[in-house]
Amino acid sequence: MLVTLTHLRGMTPILVNLDRMLYAYRDPQAEGTVIVFGKVPDTRAGGSGALRNVSVHVTETLQDIQKKRRMTG
């Protein structure tokens, strides 16, 4: 399900597929919500096998995201 959220940097609208979301958490330092969609190898780690999150930071709260998910589902 595709929903429009607001990217924390630049306050631009972004279209995200919440069906692909693994988990979300509140980021108190950035005052936003981080939505994690997956993990990919971190090429900056020098071949250590480390993974990094594929994620987006949005202004909506977890409750806002859950509400949009219910409305579209």
N, CA, C, O and CB atoms as a CASP TS submission, in Angstrom:
PFRMAT TS
TARGET T0000
AUTHOR 0000-0000-0000
METHOD Language model
MODEL 1
PARENT N/A
ATOM      1  N   MET     1       0.834  -1.169   0.000  1.00  0.00           N
ATOM      2  CA  MET     1       0.000   0.000   0.000  1.00  0.00           C
ATOM      3  C   MET     1       0.882   1.236   0.000  1.00  0.00           C
ATOM      4  O   MET     1       1.762   1.386   0.848  1.00  0.00           O
ATOM      5  CB  MET     1      -0.951  -0.004   1.201  1.00  0.00           C
ATOM      6  N   LEU     2       0.643   2.099  -0.938  1.00  0.00           N
ATOM      7  CA  LEU     2       1.431   3.315  -1.095  1.00  0.00           C
ATOM      8  C   LEU     2       0.760   4.461  -0.362  1.00  0.00           C
ATOM      9  O   LEU     2      -0.437   4.700  -0.524  1.00  0.00           O
ATOM     10  CB  LEU     2       1.617   3.661  -2.583  1.00  0.00           C
ATOM     11  N   VAL     3       1.541   5.172   0.448  1.00  0.00           N
ATOM     12  CA  VAL     3       1.045   6.353   1.149  1.00  0.00           C
ATOM     13  C   VAL     3       2.066   7.470   0.998  1.00  0.00           C
ATOM     14  O   VAL     3       3.254   7.222   0.793  1.00  0.00           O
ATOM     15  CB  VAL     3       0.771   6.047   2.655  1.00  0.00           C
ATOM     16  N   THR     4       1.588   8.689   1.100  1.00  0.00           N
ATOM     17  CA  THR     4       2.476   9.847   1.026  1.00  0.00           C
ATOM     18  C   THR     4       2.814  10.310   2.428  1.00  0.00           C
ATOM     19  O   THR     4       1.926  10.558   3.244  1.00  0.00           O
ATOM     20  CB  THR     4       1.831  10.994   0.213  1.00  0.00           C
ATOM     21  N   LEU     5       4.102  10.426   2.700  1.00  0.00           N
ATOM     22  CA  LEU     5       4.599  10.920   3.979  1.00  0.00           C
ATOM     23  C   LEU     5       5.507  12.115   3.697  1.00  0.00           C
ATOM     24  O   LEU     5       5.787  12.427   2.539  1.00  0.00           O
ATOM     25  CB  LEU     5       5.363   9.796   4.773  1.00  0.00           C
ATOM     26  N   THR     6       5.960  12.774   4.745  1.00  0.00           N
ATOM     27  CA  THR     6       6.803  13.956   4.587  1.00  0.00           C
ATOM     28  C   THR     6       8.227  13.640   5.026  1.00  0.00           C
ATOM     29  O   THR     6       8.462  13.261   6.173  1.00  0.00           O
ATOM     30  CB  THR     6       6.239  15.146   5.396  1.00  0.00           C
ATOM     31  N   HIS     7       9.173  13.797   4.107  1.00  0.00           N
ATOM     32  CA  HIS     7      10.574  13.536   4.407  1.00  0.00           C
ATOM     33  C   HIS     7      11.066  14.585   5.406  1.00  0.00           C
ATOM     34  O   HIS     7      10.780  15.773   5.257  1.00  0.00           O
ATOM     35  CB  HIS     7      11.440  13.551   3.106  1.00  0.00           C
ATOM     36  N   LEU     8      11.805  14.141   6.425  1.00  0.00           N
ATOM     37  CA  LEU     8      12.266  15.038   7.476  1.00  0.00           C
ATOM     38  C   LEU     8      13.229  16.092   6.952  1.00  0.00           C
ATOM     39  O   LEU     8      13.207  17.241   7.395  1.00  0.00           O
ATOM     40  CB  LEU     8      12.926  14.246   8.577  1.00  0.00           C
ATOM     41  N   ARG     9      14.073  15.695   6.009  1.00  0.00           N
ATOM     42  CA  ARG     9      15.002  16.669   5.411  1.00  0.00           C
ATOM     43  C   ARG     9      14.328  17.317   4.212  1.00  0.00           C
ATOM     44  O   ARG     9      13.961  16.628   3.260  1.00  0.00           O
ATOM     45  CB  ARG     9      16.350  15.989   4.987  1.00  0.00           C
ATOM     46  N   GLY    10      14.167  18.596   4.248  1.00  0.00           N
ATOM     47  CA  GLY    10      13.573  19.309   3.130  1.00  0.00           C
ATOM     48  C   GLY    10      12.069  19.374   3.144  1.00  0.00           C
ATOM     49  O   GLY    10      11.469  20.120   2.370  1.00  0.00           O
ATOM     50  N   MET    11      11.441  18.594   4.026  1.00  0.00           N
ATOM     51  CA  MET    11       9.982  18.583   4.174  1.00  0.00           C
ATOM     52  C   MET    11       9.273  18.313   2.845  1.00  0.00           C
ATOM     53  O   MET    11       8.217  18.887   2.577  1.00  0.00           O
ATOM     54  CB  MET    11       9.505  19.915   4.751  1.00  0.00           C
ATOM     55  N   THR    12       9.844  17.451   2.024  1.00  0.00           N
ATOM     56  CA  THR    12       9.247  17.121   0.735  1.00  0.00           C
ATOM     57  C   THR    12       8.365  15.887   0.858  1.00  0.00           C
ATOM     58  O   THR    12       8.664  15.001   1.659  1.00  0.00           O
ATOM     59  CB  THR    12      10.335  16.896  -0.324  1.00  0.00           C
ATOM     60  N   PRO    13       7.297  15.808   0.093  1.00  0.00           N
ATOM     61  CA  PRO    13       6.456  14.613   0.122  1.00  0.00           C
ATOM     62  C   PRO    13       7.161  13.443  -0.561  1.00  0.00           C
ATOM     63  O   PRO    13       7.801  13.610  -1.599  1.00  0.00           O
ATOM     64  CB  PRO    13       5.103  14.889  -0.555  1.00  0.00           C
ATOM     65  N   ILE    14       7.037  12.272   0.030  1.00  0.00           N
ATOM     66  CA  ILE    14       7.598  11.064  -0.572  1.00  0.00           C
ATOM     67  C   ILE    14       6.531   9.977  -0.560  1.00  0.00           C
ATOM     68  O   ILE    14       5.693   9.922   0.341  1.00  0.00           O
ATOM     69  CB  ILE    14       8.884  10.596   0.186  1.00  0.00           C
ATOM     70  N   LEU    15       6.571   9.129  -1.552  1.00  0.00           N
ATOM     71  CA  LEU    15       5.640   8.018  -1.659  1.00  0.00           C
ATOM     72  C   LEU    15       6.347   6.766  -1.167  1.00  0.00           C
ATOM     73  O   LEU    15       7.395   6.396  -1.696  1.00  0.00           O
ATOM     74  CB  LEU    15       5.125   7.840  -3.122  1.00  0.00           C
ATOM     75  N   VAL    16       5.782   6.112  -0.159  1.00  0.00           N
ATOM     76  CA  VAL    16       6.407   4.907   0.387  1.00  0.00           C
ATOM     77  C   VAL    16       5.413   3.757   0.346  1.00  0.00           C
ATOM     78  O   VAL    16       4.201   3.959   0.426  1.00  0.00           O
ATOM     79  CB  VAL    16       6.904   5.145   1.836  1.00  0.00           C
ATOM     80  N   ASN    17       5.941   2.557   0.221  1.00  0.00           N
ATOM     81  CA  ASN    17       5.130   1.354   0.230  1.00  0.00           C
ATOM     82  C   ASN    17       5.212   0.741   1.625  1.00  0.00           C
ATOM     83  O   ASN    17       6.222   0.133   1.979  1.00  0.00           O
ATOM     84  CB  ASN    17       5.601   0.341  -0.867  1.00  0.00           C
ATOM     85  N   LEU    18       4.164   0.898   2.409  1.00  0.00           N
ATOM     86  CA  LEU    18       4.180   0.402   3.787  1.00  0.00           C
ATOM     87  C   LEU    18       4.147  -1.117   3.860  1.00  0.00           C
ATOM     88  O   LEU    18       4.440  -1.685   4.913  1.00  0.00           O
ATOM     89  CB  LEU    18       3.010   0.969   4.553  1.00  0.00           C
ATOM     90  N   ASP    19       3.796  -1.789   2.765  1.00  0.00           N
ATOM     91  CA  ASP    19       3.855  -3.255   2.752  1.00  0.00           C
ATOM     92  C   ASP    19       5.291  -3.753   2.832  1.00  0.00           C
ATOM     93  O   ASP    19       5.539  -4.876   3.271  1.00  0.00           O
ATOM     94  CB  ASP    19       3.184  -3.804   1.492  1.00  0.00           C
ATOM     95  N   ARG    20       6.227  -2.927   2.411  1.00  0.00           N
ATOM     96  CA  ARG    20       7.651  -3.289   2.424  1.00  0.00           C
ATOM     97  C   ARG    20       8.344  -2.914   3.731  1.00  0.00           C
ATOM     98  O   ARG    20       9.522  -3.221   3.915  1.00  0.00           O
ATOM     99  CB  ARG    20       8.363  -2.619   1.266  1.00  0.00           C
ATOM    100  N   MET    21       7.633  -2.260   4.633  1.00  0.00           N
ATOM    101  CA  MET    21       8.222  -1.789   5.889  1.00  0.00           C
ATOM    102  C   MET    21       8.531  -2.978   6.802  1.00  0.00           C
ATOM    103  O   MET    21       7.671  -3.826   7.041  1.00  0.00           O
ATOM    104  CB  MET    21       7.267  -0.791   6.601  1.00  0.00           C
ATOM    105  N   LEU    22       9.768  -3.032   7.311  1.00  0.00           N
ATOM    106  CA  LEU    22      10.132  -4.056   8.279  1.00  0.00           C
ATOM    107  C   LEU    22       9.738  -3.634   9.686  1.00  0.00           C
ATOM    108  O   LEU    22       9.101  -4.386  10.424  1.00  0.00           O
ATOM    109  CB  LEU    22      11.630  -4.346   8.214  1.00  0.00           C
ATOM    110  N   TYR    23      10.128  -2.421  10.041  1.00  0.00           N
ATOM    111  CA  TYR    23       9.774  -1.871  11.347  1.00  0.00           C
ATOM    112  C   TYR    23       9.966  -0.365  11.322  1.00  0.00           C
ATOM    113  O   TYR    23      10.570   0.184  10.400  1.00  0.00           O
ATOM    114  CB  TYR    23      10.624  -2.513  12.475  1.00  0.00           C
ATOM    115  N   ALA    24       9.448   0.289  12.338  1.00  0.00           N
ATOM    116  CA  ALA    24       9.587   1.739  12.458  1.00  0.00           C
ATOM    117  C   ALA    24       9.864   2.070  13.918  1.00  0.00           C
ATOM    118  O   ALA    24       9.434   1.355  14.824  1.00  0.00           O
ATOM    119  CB  ALA    24       8.304   2.482  11.944  1.00  0.00           C
ATOM    120  N   TYR    25      10.579   3.150  14.129  1.00  0.00           N
ATOM    121  CA  TYR    25      10.838   3.599  15.495  1.00  0.00           C
ATOM    122  C   TYR    25      10.953   5.109  15.517  1.00  0.00           C
ATOM    123  O   TYR    25      11.269   5.746  14.512  1.00  0.00           O
ATOM    124  CB  TYR    25      12.120   2.950  16.060  1.00  0.00           C
ATOM    125  N   ARG    26      10.690   5.662  16.681  1.00  0.00           N
ATOM    126  CA  ARG    26      10.768   7.107  16.884  1.00  0.00           C
ATOM    127  C   ARG    26      12.214   7.494  17.135  1.00  0.00           C
ATOM    128  O   ARG    26      12.889   6.877  17.958  1.00  0.00           O
ATOM    129  CB  ARG    26       9.865   7.560  18.063  1.00  0.00           C
ATOM    130  N   ASP    27      12.691   8.508  16.435  1.00  0.00           N
ATOM    131  CA  ASP    27      14.058   9.000  16.605  1.00  0.00           C
ATOM    132  C   ASP    27      14.006  10.297  17.405  1.00  0.00           C
ATOM    133  O   ASP    27      13.718  11.353  16.842  1.00  0.00           O
ATOM    134  CB  ASP    27      14.762   9.221  15.220  1.00  0.00           C
ATOM    135  N   PRO    28      14.281  10.238  18.718  1.00  0.00           N
ATOM    136  CA  PRO    28      14.157  11.444  19.547  1.00  0.00           C
ATOM    137  C   PRO    28      15.149  12.541  19.183  1.00  0.00           C
ATOM    138  O   PRO    28      14.864  13.718  19.404  1.00  0.00           O
ATOM    139  CB  PRO    28      14.338  11.082  20.992  1.00  0.00           C
ATOM    140  N   GLN    29      16.303  12.187  18.632  1.00  0.00           N
ATOM    141  CA  GLN    29      17.290  13.199  18.259  1.00  0.00           C
ATOM    142  C   GLN    29      16.838  14.000  17.049  1.00  0.00           C
ATOM    143  O   GLN    29      17.061  15.209  16.985  1.00  0.00           O
ATOM    144  CB  GLN    29      18.635  12.547  17.975  1.00  0.00           C
ATOM    145  N   ALA    30      16.200  13.332  16.083  1.00  0.00           N
ATOM    146  CA  ALA    30      15.773  14.007  14.862  1.00  0.00           C
ATOM    147  C   ALA    30      14.319  14.460  14.934  1.00  0.00           C
ATOM    148  O   ALA    30      13.823  15.107  14.013  1.00  0.00           O
ATOM    149  CB  ALA    30      15.965  13.093  13.669  1.00  0.00           C
ATOM    150  N   GLU    31      13.638  14.124  16.019  1.00  0.00           N
ATOM    151  CA  GLU    31      12.226  14.449  16.194  1.00  0.00           C
ATOM    152  C   GLU    31      11.398  13.966  15.014  1.00  0.00           C
ATOM    153  O   GLU    31      10.552  14.698  14.500  1.00  0.00           O
ATOM    154  CB  GLU    31      12.045  15.952  16.378  1.00  0.00           C
ATOM    155  N   GLY    32      11.637  12.761  14.593  1.00  0.00           N
ATOM    156  CA  GLY    32      10.889  12.161  13.502  1.00  0.00           C
ATOM    157  C   GLY    32      10.811  10.666  13.687  1.00  0.00           C
ATOM    158  O   GLY    32      11.279  10.127  14.690  1.00  0.00           O
ATOM    159  N   THR    33      10.215   9.994  12.714  1.00  0.00           N
ATOM    160  CA  THR    33      10.084   8.555  12.737  1.00  0.00           C
ATOM    161  C   THR    33      10.973   7.973  11.646  1.00  0.00           C
ATOM    162  O   THR    33      11.026   8.493  10.532  1.00  0.00           O
ATOM    163  CB  THR    33       8.607   8.123  12.550  1.00  0.00           C
ATOM    164  N   VAL    34      11.661   6.902  11.972  1.00  0.00           N
ATOM    165  CA  VAL    34      12.495   6.203  11.003  1.00  0.00           C
ATOM    166  C   VAL    34      11.732   4.953  10.576  1.00  0.00           C
ATOM    167  O   VAL    34      11.339   4.138  11.411  1.00  0.00           O
ATOM    168  CB  VAL    34      13.913   5.844  11.602  1.00  0.00           C
ATOM    169  N   ILE    35      11.524   4.810   9.258  1.00  0.00           N
ATOM    170  CA  ILE    35      10.883   3.614   8.720  1.00  0.00           C
ATOM    171  C   ILE    35      11.968   2.812   8.015  1.00  0.00           C
ATOM    172  O   ILE    35      12.608   3.308   7.087  1.00  0.00           O
ATOM    173  CB  ILE    35       9.693   3.972   7.739  1.00  0.00           C
ATOM    174  N   VAL    36      12.176   1.567   8.455  1.00  0.00           N
ATOM    175  CA  VAL    36      13.221   0.710   7.899  1.00  0.00           C
ATOM    176  C   VAL    36      12.576  -0.279   6.930  1.00  0.00           C
ATOM    177  O   VAL    36      11.621  -0.976   7.271  1.00  0.00           O
ATOM    178  CB  VAL    36      13.999  -0.042   9.030  1.00  0.00           C
ATOM    179  N   PHE    37      13.123  -0.321   5.713  1.00  0.00           N
ATOM    180  CA  PHE    37      12.572  -1.184   4.672  1.00  0.00           C
ATOM    181  C   PHE    37      13.430  -2.419   4.401  1.00  0.00           C
ATOM    182  O   PHE    37      12.939  -3.382   3.811  1.00  0.00           O
ATOM    183  CB  PHE    37      12.409  -0.399   3.399  1.00  0.00           C
ATOM    184  N   GLY    38      14.671  -2.416   4.809  1.00  0.00           N
ATOM    185  CA  GLY    38      15.531  -3.564   4.573  1.00  0.00           C
ATOM    186  C   GLY    38      16.960  -3.270   4.976  1.00  0.00           C
ATOM    187  O   GLY    38      17.266  -2.212   5.524  1.00  0.00           O
ATOM    188  N   LYS    39      17.828  -4.226   4.694  1.00  0.00           N
ATOM    189  CA  LYS    39      19.246  -4.076   5.010  1.00  0.00           C
ATOM    190  C   LYS    39      20.060  -4.453   3.775  1.00  0.00           C
ATOM    191  O   LYS    39      19.719  -5.388   3.050  1.00  0.00           O
ATOM    192  CB  LYS    39      19.651  -4.958   6.240  1.00  0.00           C
ATOM    193  N   VAL    40      21.126  -3.719   3.552  1.00  0.00           N
ATOM    194  CA  VAL    40      22.030  -3.996   2.432  1.00  0.00           C
ATOM    195  C   VAL    40      23.460  -4.013   2.968  1.00  0.00           C
ATOM    196  O   VAL    40      23.737  -3.416   4.008  1.00  0.00           O
ATOM    197  CB  VAL    40      21.867  -2.928   1.286  1.00  0.00           C
ATOM    198  N   PRO    41      24.374  -4.694   2.266  1.00  0.00           N
ATOM    199  CA  PRO    41      25.778  -4.696   2.708  1.00  0.00           C
ATOM    200  C   PRO    41      26.339  -3.276   2.716  1.00  0.00           C
ATOM    201  O   PRO    41      26.092  -2.484   1.806  1.00  0.00           O
ATOM    202  CB  PRO    41      26.639  -5.602   1.791  1.00  0.00           C
ATOM    203  N   ASP    42      27.085  -2.984   3.749  1.00  0.00           N
ATOM    204  CA  ASP    42      27.696  -1.661   3.881  1.00  0.00           C
ATOM    205  C   ASP    42      29.071  -1.693   3.232  1.00  0.00           C
ATOM    206  O   ASP    42      30.022  -2.225   3.804  1.00  0.00           O
ATOM    207  CB  ASP    42      27.798  -1.230   5.377  1.00  0.00           C
ATOM    208  N   THR    43      29.174  -1.121   2.038  1.00  0.00           N
ATOM    209  CA  THR    43      30.437  -1.129   1.308  1.00  0.00           C
ATOM    210  C   THR    43      31.476  -0.231   1.958  1.00  0.00           C
ATOM    211  O   THR    43      32.671  -0.363   1.693  1.00  0.00           O
ATOM    212  CB  THR    43      30.214  -0.698  -0.125  1.00  0.00           C
ATOM    213  N   ARG    44      31.020   0.686   2.813  1.00  0.00           N
ATOM    214  CA  ARG    44      31.958   1.568   3.514  1.00  0.00           C
ATOM    215  C   ARG    44      32.673   0.856   4.646  1.00  0.00           C
ATOM    216  O   ARG    44      33.665   1.364   5.168  1.00  0.00           O
ATOM    217  CB  ARG    44      31.231   2.780   4.056  1.00  0.00           C
ATOM    218  N   ALA    45      32.179  -0.327   5.038  1.00  0.00           N
ATOM    219  CA  ALA    45      32.755  -1.045   6.175  1.00  0.00           C
ATOM    220  C   ALA    45      33.994  -1.860   5.785  1.00  0.00           C
ATOM    221  O   ALA    45      34.542  -2.578   6.622  1.00  0.00           O
ATOM    222  CB  ALA    45      31.709  -1.965   6.787  1.00  0.00           C
ATOM    223  N   GLY    46      34.434  -1.762   4.555  1.00  0.00           N
ATOM    224  CA  GLY    46      35.669  -2.434   4.151  1.00  0.00           C
ATOM    225  C   GLY    46      35.559  -3.947   4.074  1.00  0.00           C
ATOM    226  O   GLY    46      36.514  -4.647   4.411  1.00  0.00           O
ATOM    227  N   GLY    47      34.429  -4.462   3.642  1.00  0.00           N
ATOM    228  CA  GLY    47      34.275  -5.913   3.480  1.00  0.00           C
ATOM    229  C   GLY    47      34.118  -6.669   4.778  1.00  0.00           C
ATOM    230  O   GLY    47      34.387  -7.869   4.821  1.00  0.00           O
ATOM    231  N   SER    48      33.690  -6.006   5.840  1.00  0.00           N
ATOM    232  CA  SER    48      33.541  -6.672   7.134  1.00  0.00           C
ATOM    233  C   SER    48      32.246  -7.467   7.248  1.00  0.00           C
ATOM    234  O   SER    48      32.020  -8.142   8.252  1.00  0.00           O
ATOM    235  CB  SER    48      33.601  -5.655   8.242  1.00  0.00           C
ATOM    236  N   GLY    49      31.397  -7.391   6.231  1.00  0.00           N
ATOM    237  CA  GLY    49      30.119  -8.105   6.300  1.00  0.00           C
ATOM    238  C   GLY    49      29.042  -7.330   7.038  1.00  0.00           C
ATOM    239  O   GLY    49      27.957  -7.859   7.278  1.00  0.00           O
ATOM    240  N   ALA    50      29.324  -6.091   7.399  1.00  0.00           N
ATOM    241  CA  ALA    50      28.348  -5.280   8.124  1.00  0.00           C
ATOM    242  C   ALA    50      27.183  -4.917   7.205  1.00  0.00           C
ATOM    243  O   ALA    50      27.334  -4.811   5.988  1.00  0.00           O
ATOM    244  CB  ALA    50      29.011  -4.000   8.689  1.00  0.00           C
ATOM    245  N   LEU    51      26.032  -4.732   7.818  1.00  0.00           N
ATOM    246  CA  LEU    51      24.835  -4.335   7.089  1.00  0.00           C
ATOM    247  C   LEU    51      24.407  -2.949   7.530  1.00  0.00           C
ATOM    248  O   LEU    51      24.658  -2.540   8.663  1.00  0.00           O
ATOM    249  CB  LEU    51      23.696  -5.348   7.304  1.00  0.00           C
ATOM    250  N   ARG    52      23.753  -2.225   6.620  1.00  0.00           N
ATOM    251  CA  ARG    52      23.185  -0.936   6.992  1.00  0.00           C
ATOM    252  C   ARG    52      21.720  -0.932   6.589  1.00  0.00           C
ATOM    253  O   ARG    52      21.309  -1.649   5.677  1.00  0.00           O
ATOM    254  CB  ARG    52      23.957   0.244   6.323  1.00  0.00           C
ATOM    255  N   ASN    53      20.952  -0.124   7.274  1.00  0.00           N
ATOM    256  CA  ASN    53      19.520  -0.041   7.021  1.00  0.00           C
ATOM    257  C   ASN    53      19.216   0.753   5.763  1.00  0.00           C
ATOM    258  O   ASN    53      19.883   1.745   5.468  1.00  0.00           O
ATOM    259  CB  ASN    53      18.815   0.583   8.205  1.00  0.00           C
ATOM    260  N   VAL    54      18.210   0.314   5.025  1.00  0.00           N
ATOM    261  CA  VAL    54      17.613   1.113   3.969  1.00  0.00           C
ATOM    262  C   VAL    54      16.386   1.725   4.626  1.00  0.00           C
ATOM    263  O   VAL    54      15.411   1.031   4.915  1.00  0.00           O
ATOM    264  CB  VAL    54      17.255   0.252   2.655  1.00  0.00           C
ATOM    265  N   SER    55      16.442   3.024   4.857  1.00  0.00           N
ATOM    266  CA  SER    55      15.389   3.643   5.658  1.00  0.00           C
ATOM    267  C   SER    55      15.100   5.052   5.184  1.00  0.00           C
ATOM    268  O   SER    55      15.823   5.621   4.367  1.00  0.00           O
ATOM    269  CB  SER    55      15.776   3.658   7.131  1.00  0.00           C
ATOM    270  N   VAL    56      14.020   5.596   5.722  1.00  0.00           N
ATOM    271  CA  VAL    56      13.636   6.969   5.431  1.00  0.00           C
ATOM    272  C   VAL    56      13.195   7.610   6.744  1.00  0.00           C
ATOM    273  O   VAL    56      12.559   6.962   7.576  1.00  0.00           O
ATOM    274  CB  VAL    56      12.497   7.034   4.346  1.00  0.00           C
ATOM    275  N   HIS    57      13.534   8.878   6.923  1.00  0.00           N
ATOM    276  CA  HIS    57      13.132   9.627   8.112  1.00  0.00           C
ATOM    277  C   HIS    57      11.957  10.514   7.722  1.00  0.00           C
ATOM    278  O   HIS    57      12.048  11.301   6.779  1.00  0.00           O
ATOM    279  CB  HIS    57      14.324  10.477   8.693  1.00  0.00           C
ATOM    280  N   VAL    58      10.857  10.382   8.454  1.00  0.00           N
ATOM    281  CA  VAL    58       9.654  11.158   8.130  1.00  0.00           C
ATOM    282  C   VAL    58       9.190  11.950   9.345  1.00  0.00           C
ATOM    283  O   VAL    58       9.562  11.651  10.479  1.00  0.00           O
ATOM    284  CB  VAL    58       8.524  10.231   7.636  1.00  0.00           C
ATOM    285  N   THR    59       8.371  12.963   9.087  1.00  0.00           N
ATOM    286  CA  THR    59       7.880  13.816  10.169  1.00  0.00           C
ATOM    287  C   THR    59       6.696  13.200  10.895  1.00  0.00           C
ATOM    288  O   THR    59       6.429  13.559  12.042  1.00  0.00           O
ATOM    289  CB  THR    59       7.491  15.173   9.626  1.00  0.00           C
ATOM    290  N   GLU    60       5.980  12.281  10.256  1.00  0.00           N
ATOM    291  CA  GLU    60       4.794  11.686  10.868  1.00  0.00           C
ATOM    292  C   GLU    60       5.161  10.842  12.090  1.00  0.00           C
ATOM    293  O   GLU    60       6.251  10.275  12.169  1.00  0.00           O
ATOM    294  CB  GLU    60       4.045  10.827   9.844  1.00  0.00           C
ATOM    295  N   THR    61       4.237  10.776  13.028  1.00  0.00           N
ATOM    296  CA  THR    61       4.436   9.927  14.201  1.00  0.00           C
ATOM    297  C   THR    61       4.080   8.489  13.843  1.00  0.00           C
ATOM    298  O   THR    61       3.485   8.233  12.797  1.00  0.00           O
ATOM    299  CB  THR    61       3.582  10.423  15.404  1.00  0.00           C
ATOM    300  N   LEU    62       4.443   7.561  14.708  1.00  0.00           N
ATOM    301  CA  LEU    62       4.083   6.167  14.489  1.00  0.00           C
ATOM    302  C   LEU    62       2.564   6.008  14.417  1.00  0.00           C
ATOM    303  O   LEU    62       2.053   5.213  13.628  1.00  0.00           O
ATOM    304  CB  LEU    62       4.661   5.282  15.605  1.00  0.00           C
ATOM    305  N   GLN    63       1.852   6.765  15.240  1.00  0.00           N
ATOM    306  CA  GLN    63       0.382   6.693  15.232  1.00  0.00           C
ATOM    307  C   GLN    63      -0.180   7.183  13.900  1.00  0.00           C
ATOM    308  O   GLN    63      -1.135   6.605  13.382  1.00  0.00           O
ATOM    309  CB  GLN    63      -0.207   7.525  16.392  1.00  0.00           C
ATOM    310  N   ASP    64       0.402   8.243  13.342  1.00  0.00           N
ATOM    311  CA  ASP    64      -0.031   8.752  12.028  1.00  0.00           C
ATOM    312  C   ASP    64       0.177   7.691  10.945  1.00  0.00           C
ATOM    313  O   ASP    64      -0.691   7.481  10.097  1.00  0.00           O
ATOM    314  CB  ASP    64       0.745  10.048  11.661  1.00  0.00           C
ATOM    315  N   ILE    65       1.317   7.035  10.980  1.00  0.00           N
ATOM    316  CA  ILE    65       1.639   6.018   9.978  1.00  0.00           C
ATOM    317  C   ILE    65       0.676   4.837  10.102  1.00  0.00           C
ATOM    318  O   ILE    65       0.180   4.328   9.096  1.00  0.00           O
ATOM    319  CB  ILE    65       3.106   5.539  10.134  1.00  0.00           C
ATOM    320  N   GLN    66       0.413   4.402  11.335  1.00  0.00           N
ATOM    321  CA  GLN    66      -0.516   3.295  11.544  1.00  0.00           C
ATOM    322  C   GLN    66      -1.926   3.665  11.090  1.00  0.00           C
ATOM    323  O   GLN    66      -2.634   2.826  10.534  1.00  0.00           O
ATOM    324  CB  GLN    66      -0.529   2.882  13.017  1.00  0.00           C
ATOM    325  N   LYS    67      -2.336   4.899  11.320  1.00  0.00           N
ATOM    326  CA  LYS    67      -3.658   5.363  10.889  1.00  0.00           C
ATOM    327  C   LYS    67      -3.759   5.341   9.362  1.00  0.00           C
ATOM    328  O   LYS    67      -4.759   4.876   8.814  1.00  0.00           O
ATOM    329  CB  LYS    67      -3.934   6.790  11.426  1.00  0.00           C
ATOM    330  N   LYS    68      -2.725   5.842   8.671  1.00  0.00           N
ATOM    331  CA  LYS    68      -2.730   5.821   7.206  1.00  0.00           C
ATOM    332  C   LYS    68      -2.750   4.393   6.684  1.00  0.00           C
ATOM    333  O   LYS    68      -3.398   4.101   5.679  1.00  0.00           O
ATOM    334  CB  LYS    68      -1.509   6.565   6.653  1.00  0.00           C
ATOM    335  N   ARG    69      -2.043   3.511   7.367  1.00  0.00           N
ATOM    336  CA  ARG    69      -2.015   2.105   6.959  1.00  0.00           C
ATOM    337  C   ARG    69      -3.395   1.479   7.086  1.00  0.00           C
ATOM    338  O   ARG    69      -3.817   0.730   6.205  1.00  0.00           O
ATOM    339  CB  ARG    69      -1.000   1.319   7.801  1.00  0.00           C
ATOM    340  N   ARG    70      -4.098   1.775   8.163  1.00  0.00           N
ATOM    341  CA  ARG    70      -5.467   1.238   8.346  1.00  0.00           C
ATOM    342  C   ARG    70      -6.421   1.794   7.304  1.00  0.00           C
ATOM    343  O   ARG    70      -7.278   1.074   6.792  1.00  0.00           O
ATOM    344  CB  ARG    70      -5.996   1.565   9.755  1.00  0.00           C
ATOM    345  N   MET    71      -6.272   3.095   6.984  1.00  0.00           N
ATOM    346  CA  MET    71      -7.182   3.736   6.041  1.00  0.00           C
ATOM    347  C   MET    71      -7.001   3.171   4.627  1.00  0.00           C
ATOM    348  O   MET    71      -7.979   3.053   3.889  1.00  0.00           O
ATOM    349  CB  MET    71      -6.958   5.255   6.038  1.00  0.00           C
ATOM    350  N   THR    72      -5.781   2.823   4.240  1.00  0.00           N
ATOM    351  CA  THR    72      -5.548   2.336   2.894  1.00  0.00           C
ATOM    352  C   THR    72      -5.748   0.825   2.788  1.00  0.00           C
ATOM    353  O   THR    72      -5.903   0.291   1.690  1.00  0.00           O
ATOM    354  CB  THR    72      -4.152   2.705   2.448  1.00  0.00           C
ATOM    355  N   GLY    73      -5.744   0.148   3.919  1.00  0.00           N
ATOM    356  CA  GLY    73      -5.869  -1.318   3.904  1.00  0.00           C
ATOM    357  C   GLY    73      -7.238  -1.746   3.963  1.00  0.00           C
ATOM    358  O   GLY    73      -7.510  -2.947   3.959  1.00  0.00           O
TER
END
